[in-house]
Amino acid sequence: MSGASQRKFVIFRSIIPCTCILLIASMTDLGFPIIEYRADHLPRERGRQHGEEFRDGIVELIAIRTQLMREKNPGLTNSLIQSLAQVQWRITADYDPDLTEELLGIAEGACIKREELVVLNNYTDFRDIEVPDQGCSAILVQRGGQQIAGQTWDMHRSAKRYLCCLKIPPSDTVAEQVVFSLVGCLGMTGYAANGTMVGVNNLNTSGARPGVLWPAVVRKLLMAGSLARQREVLAAAPLTSGRSFLLADRAAGADFWEAMPDLRERVANLPVGEEGHLFHTNHCLGERMKEREHRLAMSSTTHTRYELIKKKIESVRDLESGWALLNDHEGYPRSICSNFQTNAQDPSVTCGGAIGDLQSGRVRMWRGDYLHDANFVQHEFLLSGAADKR
């Protein structure tokens, strides 16, 4: 069986102590849907539409992610997960009320508790959780008058079934956006019609503490409208753990920042009009960040992917060659498009990715590995235009 007909049964115990009931969830393949938000809907209405339409998938993904967290750290009791989730929810509500309203709508539409939605959105950021084989590769190229920015998204293979795209209409103050995400999640990387882009990679650093849901930071950065404003938003974000951020703006160039709760370090910059490239995988490049890195916990393929990108990135001239780099299989399975599975407990693979031309507004997002996945799905977007499924 393949595609949407694939089903596998898993057992899940609710994270909420008063509802410790064993549930049976069937793992379904959602087929990489595009969720189109309506311009006439308030944030809570948008979230409710999202939650209602993909309720089953959201519930299943919460079940899977809670199980994976406990496998990594049996010390994560119901009460500890709940208390951490409540703190993170409160911080996110203070950080951005409108995005919190969208999350509330998702929870209402999916008939779940908000603490469960925190687990879905902030799975890798809970304290004392190490996810050593999850990682991504991000690139920015300015060459021949074009600006190409994109990234892969490597995570536990179960997440691939629940990937989606969010298409967010413009408002009086915010440009149209297209966001690579999971059902129930605010977003993981994205592009705006004003020529800005945000990418994120996971880093393993010390000093993690309860903070904002990182997908809310992605969305807030995407709404910022300029590189200068993105820098301000990142500087003020109460982060939970270590991440690198690609901030790009066709009018101002691009930065890579490495950030953790008490430290921000810009590790690369490419001004607008200057030809060149930036790239990052999942190990720290900044001198101060290196001092705080858990090197034994970093992605086992990060240095391999970094060297492969370093060797090949000069070939990127446009969106097609950028896509080819992010889907490169040299050294497979320890490749840029990676299927390296170090153990059965946490088998990370390249679940998908996104690439965009900041000048033209053309964006491509995909689910799966086009060479090794019979259920590979790809979408094309032209910001302020229509999406085409291929």
Buried (B, 14 or more C-beta within 10 A) or exposed (E): EEEEEEEEEBEBBBBBEEEEEEEEBEBBBBBBBBBBBEEEBEBBBBBBBBBBBBBBBBBBBBBBBBBBBBEBBEEBEBEBBBEBBBBBBEBBBEBBEBBBBBBBBBBBBBEBBBBBBBBBBBBBBBEEBBBBBBBBBBBBBBBEEBBBBBBBBBBBBBBBBBBBBBBBBBEEEBBBBBBBBBBBBBBBBBBBBBBBBBBBBBBBBEEBBBBBBBBBBBBBBBBBBBBEBBBEBBEEBBBBBBBBBBBBBBBBBBBBBBBBBEBBBBBBBBEBEEEBBBBBBBBBBBEEBBEBBBEEBBBBBBEBBBEBBEEBBEEBEBBEBBBBBBBBBEBBBBBBBBBBBEEEEBBBBBBBBBBBBBEBBBBBBBBBBEEBBEBBBBBBBBBEEEBEEE
